């Protein structure tokens, strides 16, 4: 009996994967058919938090949401966001240096 419980626990603890079509169909039930998230999640045997996350991703990224087997697009977007922020910081530094270049010049005698 102990072995059976362990097998069931291992099965229930394994991470389920859903393909893009499944996620989009679930999201459309919520958005297009205006069904409650909890009801759709229960019918599809998905955790409601997962479905809320899918809805948010679909609303934010549209058809480009739910890429392949990873979140490559989100990694690239995070990198772009970080680089844009750094670029803004550097541009502000340059502007500040331009304003105070008078103080940086050495006086000629």
N, C-alpha and C positions, 0 to 999 in steps of 0.2 A: 504493500500500500504506500509506503514511503516513497518508493521508486515512481509510482504513478503520479503522486503529487509533484514530485520534482520535474517529471516530464511535462506535466501541464503548466507548471510555473515557467519552465524554460520556453515553452511555446508562447505563453502569454507575454513574456518579457521580451521576446524578439520584436524587433522594430519592423513595423509593416511599411511597405513602400507603395505609393499610389502613383500611377502614371499621370501625365498631363491631362489626358482626355477625361479621366475620372475626376480630377480636381476641378477642371473647367465645368464639367457637367454638374458637380455638386454646388459650385459657386453660382451657376446660372439658376439653379433651383431657388437659391436664396435671393438673388438679385432680380431675376426676370419674373419668376413665379411668386415672389414675395412670401416665401415660406419661412417660418422661424428657423434660425440656425440650429437651435436645440432639436427641433423636430427632424430636420434633414440629417443632422449628425446621428441621431438615434436610428433613423431608418437605414442609413448607410454604414452603421457600426463604426463611426469615426468619432474621435473625441471632439466635443464642441470647440475647444480652444484651437485645435488644428484647423477646423473649418473657418473660424473667425480669422485666423492668420491667412488662410488661402483667399478669403474674400478681400482682406486688406491688400494682399499682394496683387490680386487681379485688378482691384480698383486703382492701384498705384501704377502698375506696369502693363496692364492690358494683356494683349496676346503674347507679349514677351515674358510674361510671368511663367513660373514653373519650368525652367530650363532643364534639360536632360537629367542626368543623375547627380547633379550638384548645383551649386549656386554660383557658377562661374560669372554670370552676368552681374551678380551682386558684389562679388569680389572686385571686378573691374570698376563698378560704380563707386565702391568705397575708395579704391585707389585714385580714381579721378577726383572725387570729392576732396581727398586729402591733398592731392597735388594742386587743386584749384585754391584751396585755403592757403597753402604755402606760397603760391604765386601771389595772392593778394597781400600776404605779409611782406614779401620781398618788394612788391610794388610800393607799399606804404613806406618801407625803409628808404627806397630810392627817392621818393617824393620828399621825405623828411630831410634827407641829405642835400637835395637840391635847394630846399628852403634855407638851410644853414651852411651853404658852401662858403659864404662870406667868412664865417668863423674858422673854416678849415684852411683858408689861404694863408700863406706865410707873408708877413709884411716885408716889402722891399724897401731897403733904405737907400 
